[in-house]
Amino acid sequence: MPAKNTVDFHKEKKKATARKVYRKLRIPGIIVAVLCIFAVILACEGEVRRSNIMDSVYSVPKTIGESKGYPYNEDELSLDKLSVIGDKPLIVGSGGVVVLSQDADKLNELHLDWGDTKVVTFNGRAFVYSNTQGNAYLLSRTGILAEFAEDSPIVTASVGTNGTVALSCSDDSTQSVVKVYTPRHKLDFEWQCSKEYVSSLALSDSGKKVLVSAVGVKNAEIYSRILMFRTNRTEADFDIKLEGTAILKVFCTSHNKITAVGDNRTVTLNRKGEIITEIKYADDALYNVDCDAEGNVLLCYKEFGGAKVNVTYIPSYGKAYKEFELDYMPASADIKGKKLAFSNGSTVDILSPAGSKRRSYECEHNVGTVHISNTGIYTLENGSIYSY
């Protein structure tokens, strides 16, 4: 039997080799583990969320180096519209659309051969189309995701949280055709509206439901229909009719609440299509309507002969809404969560849903358009984009 203090050189050599291998593989092993965890997180986030994360990665090389900065202007673009895509400014001009970074670098640019460009944006996606033809594009902040070629002009459209696209077209054989495409540009749903014109569309968070408003006339009286479809069924979950009003915009939220804004009243509905609240105003009083990513709605309509504006904040859940009055006519308004922005001359006021002032921005020129960002605001002033 060997003594207790005898050293087993073979065993010690194996231990030393194991320590050496561990030291060499430790860092690569940690990197592989982190990458595996990151891959699992991305898989759980969903396709659009993964794409938005990768968008941020792709945009980094484009924002390194010298930047033009704000205010941003280009002579070849007539800056007639400002929007946002994933908290980045999106410029709509006569030549096309441009997506900018927070430092005014170009992240994406699309040249178009048509005029009267329309853009709807949601959750890092922008659907670009024109009412004069059937061609359209689905964009991310850094690239083109899909190209559409419909047989007839596109009248209105909507983008869902998961990248689903809903659009309506005019047709020789029927008044309107509603189509829903999956994020991979596969036709998932189609419905023909033979008697009314589709005025607005909205998609559920999952993209499996599409909300439709259609306006018609019978016996010289205007009316509107509000319908909710599941994309795997041809029959509507509900189909309600509102007499004497033209529904112009519809919005739906993850809380199964629906808001329909008309030319003389706004209603909120539950998932069964039952009216839970109603706000009435004069036929020519509607001034502005907007909705944020959560489904909170900002409704503005004129009062007292247009001397004041009633502001109504309709939250994405519950029956209660908040109201207050503005003593000026805002040139532009925007909503993001519980922040409301209103431009008045060269001043932009940020208010709460109850109307209390949170802060004011004194801008360089009169503000034509304002959008709330995560860090401040973007404005369109005197043909240039400003950041505050």
Helices and strands as residue ranges (DSSP letters): H 9-45, H 47-62, E 81-85, E 88-92, E 96-100, E 106-111, E 117-122, E 125-130, E 135-139, E 144-149, E 154-159, E 165-169, E 176-181, E 187-193, E 197-203, E 209-218, E 221-230, E 236-243, E 247-252, E 258-262, E 265-269, E 275-280, E 286-291, E 297-303, G 304-306, E 308-314, E 322-326, E 332-336, E 339-344, E 347-351, E 357-362, E 367-372, E 377-381, E 384-387
